[in-house]
Amino acid sequence: MSEYIVNVTMANAKQLLIDESFQRPVIVDFWADWCAPCKTLMPLLEKIADEYAGQFLLAKVNCDEEQQIAQQFGVRSLPTVMVMKDGQPADGFVGAQTEKAVREMLEKYLPKPWDIELQQAREAIAAGDYGTALSLLRHAYDASRKRADIALELAGVLVALKRFDEAQAQLDLIKMADREQRYHQLIAQLELQREAAKTPEIRALEESLKSAPDDLETAYSLALQYSQNEQHREALDLLIEILRKNKQFRDGGARKALLDIIAVLGNNDPLAKEYQRKLFSLMY
């Protein structure tokens, strides 16, 4: 039995059925060994409990052994399942149910998958693992149909990773009605980070490239500086432009630099995929 599944007795009933329900939903399964439908339903509930990994507690009451608990909850038929929330029964059903029906009932009281991913991403951010957080937030953002609070969390991670253009694009997608304090904080943070990221070498190369936009050596040097500063999109943009003008620039050095950045990002990164497609289109 996992840590998300417990057996209820008179000794622990108040703690598990009442007190715990103020912290998270408690799904109470009233069953008995002689009840055939109970033996069909219980494995299903256990599977879902393990899947949600502690988002709810599955509390099993053996009605042959704990008749007093069953009587207190007015159980008249088995199996009976109740949802306990804030100390009170909030929902339930009697008799065996399909997996679809069980899930539909539980989903009303449980966090959505994207809320779980959002929480996991915040834990990853706290641990400094921005790569994991980025992957989780991208998935949660799409799955939630682009929810604003997840968009803001995603933009914050992109800022932390110095992916400034992507962060700006993410912030631009947020509706005016959702542009509250966190949005304005991120805009200010983005502007400050952009300036702070510009080393004297980068500033000098940017000025030189403005004066001579066709100077591929300057563009290449600036791309390398951007890459070292983890400004990957800026570096990739420059390298693609160099390759458009000269596919063999630096005896393939520009192409190698671009592929090195893609390798650092990882093949599953959306930015890496975007520039893999651009490179393929350009070269073939």
Secondary structure, DSSP 4 states (H G I P E B T S, - for coil): --TTEEE--TTTHIIIIIIGGGTS-EEEEEE-TT-HHHHHHHHHHHHHHHHHTTSSEEEEEETTT-HHHHHHTT--SSSEEEEEETTEEEEEEES---HHHHHHHHHTTS--HHHHHHHHHHHHHHTT-HHHHHHHHHHHHHHTTS-HHHHHHHHHHHHHTT-HHHHHHHHHTS-GGG--HHHHHHHHHHHHHHHHH--HHHHHHHHHHHH-TT-HHHHHHHHHHHHHTT-HHHHHHHHHHHHHH-TTHHHHHHHHHHHHHHHHH-TTSHHHHHHHHHHHHHH-
